Amino acid sequence: MELDEGRGVPATQTVRHAGALGALLALGAAAVFALAASGFGPVARYGGAVWVFILTWIILMPVLAPWLKERRAA
């Protein structure tokens, strides 16, 4: 089992935490989009919210995982 440096926390646990945090942030971004797009039809509003959720999560995962690893090592 691969461990993070410093604390002995399994690396998979750090990645899971990054995934959960990324999902929460992406869900928030999708909710903001859905509220901001209230003047459009439901397909555009909810389809756009799903698109924002997926893209935000994809962008956040490579950013959050190393950030959390550094933070746990400190």
N, C-alpha and C positions, 0 to 999 in steps of 0.2 A: 504494500500500500504506500503510495507516494504521500509524503507529508509536506506541509508548508514549512518554510524555514522559521525557526524561532519558537513557535508555540506548539508544534506537534499536532496541529489540526489537520485532518485529512484534506487533501486538495479537492477531492470531490465534494466535500461539505462546503468549501468556499465557493465552488462553482455553483452549487445548488442555491446557496444564499444569494449569489449574484443573479442567478436566473429568477429567483422569487422577487428580489428587489427590482430587477429590470421589468418583470411582468407587472408589478404594481405601478411603477412609473409610466409604463406604456399604457396601462389601463386608464390612468389619470389623463394622459395626453389624448387618448381616444374619447374619453368623456368630455373633455374640453372641446374637442373638435365637434362632437355630436351636439353639444349645446350651442356652439358658434354657428353651426350649419342648420339652425332651426328653421330658416326660411326655405329650405329645399325639401324635396320629397323624401320619403322614408328610405328608398333604395339608395339614393345619393348620400343621405345622412349616415345611415348605418353601414353601408358599404365603405364609405370614406373613413368611418371610425375604425372599421376592421383593418383597412389599409394602413391607417396611422398607427394602430396598435402593433401590427406586424413589423412595419419599418422601424418604429421606435425601439422595439425589442431587439431587432437585428443590430441596430446601431449601438445600443447600450451594452449588450453582452460583452463585446471585446473591451469596453471601457471599464465596466464595473468589476469584472473578475480580477484584473491586475490591481485595481485600486483597493479592493477588499483584501487581497493577499498582502499588499504593502501595509495596510492598516492593521492587520492581525499580527504582522511581524514586528510592528513597533511596540 
